[in-house]
Amino acid sequence: MNTKLRLIVLSFLQFFIWGSWLITIGAYWFQTKQWSGAQFGAIFSTMGIASIFMPSLMGIVADKWINAEKLFGVLHILGGIVLFTVPMVDDPGTMFWVMLLNMIFYMPTLALSIAVSYSVLKSKGGDVVKDYPPIRVWGTIGFIVAMWTVSLLGFEKSSSQFYIAAGAAILLGIYSFTLPACPPPSKNTSSRSLVDALGLKSFALLRDRKMAVFFLFALLLGAALQLTNAYGDTFLHDFDQNPAYKDTLAVKYPAIIMSISQISETLFILAIPFFLRRFGIKQVMFFSMIAWVLRFGLFAYGDPGSGLWMIILSCIVYGMAFDFFNISGSLFVETQTASSIRASAQGLFMMMTNGFGAVLGSSISGIVIQKYFTNPVDQTKDWHSIWLTFALYALVIAVLFIIVFKHKHDPQAAESTQAEPLLAAE
């Protein structure tokens, strides 16, 4: 099996695990367990809580002490064991702690999977900007395959979805130990300060104005990502209260409609190398922000009837909104930092997006929606105003980003993918 194929398997299984339960856990929670909606919101916060500290912490461990591929494997095996116990949970309080433990093991593997892939590609003389997107696209395919597998097997409301995720996690964990070695780049270097000794050098990236601004906007866009994850499916389900839309395709099969977003990702991932080389990270990130404006705006005016095309177009636009931010952002971090802090720098990026960004996005949006856009009598939501508010938020971020973020694109440097790294080893 050649290098790229081995990394494709890694990427496929990485997101197959998540796709096996992330979209369908709501049906299990509400229809099968019949637990409350307020408690369900806490389940999604576990991703943000775990991402605040675990990706950076595990990135430091991979940079200083343990081979990245081995750490990656151990975390997936532990996460798989936890997923096997989920069907045994009988109360929502315990479910929160079990899912938090699972997220503590899973969330750092998102950054580690990138670090491992980049390390293996570079060791084989590959070009990460050109070679990684076609590999990463198989992660999105894995997510889609997992969603359809669970749905076609009739496991959307069943605890069996967690067994599928657990089996895939343990399989990936074992498989990881067969990957090429990714030794800690800083293991044999002499530490000259407490920061070096603790492996916290990647946080010094925040002293660089350009990187500090980049990470700040990564946090703000991370908040935007959580808005559609948390409310997109619920938004479509709410249309079943209107007799005109009750039997429409989008209301009967909202998960299938929302999966168009992941299908769109596969196309935009493949376009990343061209856009990065042609326009540079600043323009690509700006395109992502404008795509978020369209994502929310189209939801605001769409409906499952004559406006279904707007909802579908919103899902298509999502591919650009997500990929041009997440994937391009990780490539930017890779080309701007030294190899000695590669894993921990990716962990820092993950902490800003899926950590602080996720927590702020889910918590603040929940408060705003409940206070300003929810009818206190029947608890119905003004989705039109909600999505327009989110669109305005994304537009403000886009305008500020294009003004504040200073980065000059060098097409020749982009072709070689070898920028002058920050915090290079001395």
BELKA-V123482 format. One record per residue. SS is DSSP state (alpha for helix, beta for strand, coil for the rest). OMEGA is omega in degrees with one decimal (* if undefined). NEAR is the number of other C-alpha atoms within 12 Angstrom. Layout:
# BELKA-V123482
ss = {SS:SS}
omega = {OMEGA:OMEGA}
near = {NEAR:NEAR}
This chain:
# BELKA-V123482
ss = {coil:coil:alpha:alpha:alpha:alpha:alpha:alpha:alpha:alpha:alpha:alpha:alpha:alpha:alpha:alpha:alpha:alpha:alpha:coil:coil:coil:coil:coil:alpha:alpha:alpha:alpha:alpha:alpha:alpha:alpha:alpha:coil:coil:coil:alpha:alpha:alpha:alpha:alpha:alpha:alpha:alpha:alpha:alpha:alpha:alpha:alpha:alpha:alpha:alpha:alpha:alpha:alpha:alpha:alpha:alpha:alpha:alpha:alpha:alpha:alpha:alpha:coil:coil:coil:alpha:alpha:alpha:alpha:alpha:alpha:alpha:alpha:alpha:alpha:alpha:alpha:alpha:alpha:alpha:alpha:alpha:alpha:alpha:alpha:alpha:coil:coil:coil:alpha:alpha:alpha:alpha:alpha:alpha:alpha:alpha:alpha:alpha:alpha:alpha:alpha:alpha:alpha:alpha:alpha:alpha:alpha:alpha:alpha:alpha:alpha:alpha:alpha:alpha:alpha:alpha:alpha:alpha:alpha:alpha:coil:coil:coil:coil:alpha:alpha:alpha:alpha:alpha:alpha:alpha:alpha:alpha:alpha:alpha:alpha:alpha:alpha:alpha:alpha:alpha:alpha:alpha:alpha:alpha:alpha:alpha:alpha:alpha:coil:coil:coil:coil:coil:coil:coil:alpha:alpha:alpha:alpha:alpha:alpha:alpha:alpha:alpha:alpha:alpha:alpha:alpha:alpha:alpha:alpha:alpha:coil:coil:coil:coil:coil:coil:coil:coil:coil:coil:coil:coil:coil:coil:coil:coil:coil:alpha:alpha:alpha:alpha:alpha:coil:coil:alpha:alpha:alpha:alpha:alpha:alpha:alpha:coil:alpha:alpha:alpha:alpha:alpha:alpha:alpha:alpha:alpha:alpha:alpha:alpha:alpha:alpha:alpha:alpha:alpha:alpha:alpha:alpha:alpha:alpha:alpha:alpha:alpha:alpha:alpha:alpha:alpha:alpha:alpha:alpha:alpha:coil:coil:coil:coil:coil:coil:coil:alpha:alpha:alpha:alpha:coil:alpha:alpha:alpha:alpha:alpha:alpha:alpha:alpha:alpha:alpha:alpha:alpha:alpha:alpha:alpha:alpha:alpha:alpha:alpha:alpha:alpha:alpha:alpha:alpha:alpha:alpha:alpha:alpha:alpha:alpha:alpha:alpha:alpha:alpha:alpha:alpha:alpha:alpha:alpha:alpha:alpha:alpha:alpha:alpha:alpha:alpha:alpha:alpha:coil:coil:coil:coil:coil:coil:alpha:alpha:alpha:alpha:alpha:alpha:alpha:alpha:alpha:alpha:alpha:alpha:alpha:alpha:alpha:alpha:alpha:alpha:alpha:alpha:alpha:alpha:alpha:alpha:alpha:alpha:alpha:alpha:alpha:beta:coil:alpha:alpha:alpha:alpha:alpha:alpha:alpha:alpha:alpha:alpha:alpha:alpha:alpha:alpha:alpha:alpha:alpha:alpha:alpha:alpha:alpha:alpha:alpha:alpha:alpha:alpha:alpha:alpha:alpha:alpha:alpha:alpha:alpha:alpha:coil:beta:coil:coil:coil:coil:coil:coil:beta:coil:alpha:alpha:alpha:alpha:alpha:alpha:alpha:alpha:alpha:alpha:alpha:alpha:alpha:alpha:alpha:alpha:alpha:alpha:alpha:alpha:alpha:alpha:coil:coil:coil:coil:coil:coil:alpha:alpha:alpha:alpha:alpha:alpha:coil:coil:coil:coil:coil:beta:coil:coil:coil:coil}
omega = {-177.9:-172.9:-177.1:179.5:179.5:178.0:175.4:178.0:178.2:-177.5:-179.6:-177.6:179.7:-176.8:171.4:179.3:-176.8:-178.5:-178.8:-176.3:-171.3:-177.0:-173.0:179.7:178.4:178.5:177.7:-176.9:-172.8:-174.9:-176.7:-177.6:-179.4:175.4:-172.9:179.8:-179.6:179.4:179.3:178.7:-179.5:-179.9:-179.8:178.0:-179.3:178.9:179.9:-179.5:-179.4:-176.2:179.7:-174.3:-171.4:179.7:179.3:-179.4:179.8:174.6:177.0:179.4:179.8:179.3:-171.3:-166.5:-170.5:174.9:-175.6:-177.0:177.8:177.1:177.1:-179.6:-179.5:-179.7:179.7:177.8:178.7:177.8:178.2:177.5:179.3:-180.0:177.8:-177.9:-176.1:-179.6:-179.9:-176.5:-176.0:177.3:-175.1:178.8:177.7:179.4:178.8:-176.3:177.9:179.8:175.4:178.3:177.7:179.6:176.2:178.2:-173.1:-171.0:177.9:179.5:176.5:177.8:-179.2:178.5:176.7:-179.3:179.1:-178.8:179.2:-178.8:-178.9:179.9:-179.4:179.6:179.0:178.0:-178.1:177.7:-172.3:-179.4:-178.7:-171.1:-173.5:-178.5:177.7:175.7:-177.4:-179.4:178.8:172.3:177.3:176.6:177.4:178.4:-179.6:-179.9:179.0:179.2:-178.0:177.7:179.5:-179.3:-177.1:177.2:179.8:-175.9:-175.7:-179.8:-173.1:175.9:-179.9:177.9:-179.7:175.3:177.2:179.1:-179.0:179.2:179.0:-179.8:-180.0:176.5:179.4:179.0:178.7:-179.5:-176.8:-178.4:177.3:-177.2:175.5:-176.9:174.8:-174.6:178.9:-177.3:-176.8:-172.4:-174.0:178.4:-178.8:179.7:-178.2:180.0:177.9:178.1:177.8:-176.2:-179.3:179.9:-176.2:-173.6:-177.9:179.5:176.6:174.6:-178.2:175.9:176.6:-173.0:-177.9:-178.9:178.4:178.2:179.0:-178.9:177.1:179.8:173.2:176.9:-177.3:177.6:175.2:176.5:179.6:-179.5:-177.1:-176.6:179.6:177.0:-174.6:-168.7:-176.5:-178.0:178.7:178.2:179.9:179.2:-177.0:178.6:-179.8:175.7:178.3:-177.7:-178.0:-175.5:-169.5:-175.8:179.6:-177.5:-175.7:-179.9:-179.9:-178.3:-176.7:-179.4:179.3:177.3:-178.8:-179.9:173.8:178.0:179.8:177.0:178.1:178.9:-175.7:-179.7:-176.5:175.8:-178.5:-179.6:-174.7:-178.6:179.5:-176.7:179.3:-178.6:-176.7:-172.1:-177.9:-172.6:-177.1:-179.7:-179.9:176.6:178.0:175.9:179.0:-178.0:176.9:177.5:176.3:176.8:179.3:179.0:-178.1:-178.7:178.7:174.2:-176.8:-175.3:-179.0:174.6:-176.4:-180.0:-179.2:179.6:-179.1:-179.3:178.2:178.7:178.5:177.8:176.2:179.0:177.5:179.2:-179.7:179.9:177.0:-178.0:-176.6:-173.1:-177.2:175.0:-173.8:-175.1:179.5:178.5:179.4:176.7:177.8:178.1:-179.5:-175.1:-177.8:-176.8:-179.9:-177.2:-177.1:179.7:-173.5:-175.2:-178.7:176.2:175.2:176.6:177.6:177.3:178.8:179.8:-179.5:-175.1:-176.0:178.8:-178.5:179.8:-178.9:-178.5:179.9:-178.7:-177.1:-176.1:-177.4:179.7:178.3:179.1:-178.0:-179.4:-178.4:-174.5:-170.8:-171.9:179.0:178.1:-176.3:-177.2:-176.6:176.6:174.7:-174.3:176.6:-173.5:179.2:-179.6:178.8:-177.2:176.8:176.7:177.9:178.7:177.7:177.0:-179.9:-180.0:177.7:178.2:-178.6:-179.0:179.7:-178.0:-176.5:179.2:-169.6:-174.4:-178.4:178.4:-179.6:-178.9:177.3:-177.1:-179.1:177.5:179.3:179.2:-178.7:-177.7:-179.1:175.9:175.5:-173.3:173.4:177.3:178.9:-179.5:-178.7:*}
near = {11:13:26:30:21:26:38:32:33:44:40:32:43:49:37:37:48:43:37:40:40:32:39:38:39:33:30:29:33:21:17:19:23:19:22:19:20:20:22:26:31:27:34:39:36:35:44:40:37:39:43:32:30:40:46:41:37:48:50:42:36:43:44:35:26:25:33:42:42:32:41:46:36:30:38:45:32:29:40:37:30:32:39:27:25:35:30:18:21:18:19:27:19:19:30:27:27:29:39:29:30:39:39:34:39:46:42:48:51:47:48:51:50:46:49:45:47:40:37:33:31:26:18:18:14:19:27:39:40:30:31:39:40:31:34:45:36:33:37:42:36:34:36:37:29:36:38:30:26:36:29:15:17:17:27:33:27:27:32:28:39:40:27:35:45:36:29:38:42:31:30:40:35:25:26:36:26:21:34:27:25:39:29:32:31:35:24:15:19:18:19:13:12:11:15:25:20:25:35:32:37:42:32:22:30:23:16:19:17:23:32:24:25:38:39:27:37:43:35:37:48:40:39:49:43:35:39:37:32:31:32:35:32:27:34:38:30:25:31:23:16:17:13:14:22:21:19:24:23:35:31:19:25:35:34:28:34:40:37:30:36:41:32:30:38:33:28:37:38:29:29:44:34:23:31:41:27:20:26:32:40:34:30:38:40:39:36:42:45:34:36:47:36:35:41:41:33:32:41:30:28:29:33:33:24:15:19:27:19:25:37:35:28:38:39:32:36:45:40:40:42:45:44:44:45:42:46:45:43:44:43:43:45:41:35:32:35:29:39:40:44:53:54:47:49:51:44:49:53:48:39:43:46:47:41:38:37:38:36:31:36:35:27:22:30:29:17:21:28:21:16:20:23:20:14:13:8:9:14:21:28:25:32:23:21:34:34:25:27:38:31:24:30:35:29:23:33:32:21:20:32:26:15:20:26:20:23:17:22:20:20:16:19:29:23:19:30:25:24:20:25:31:26:21:22:13}
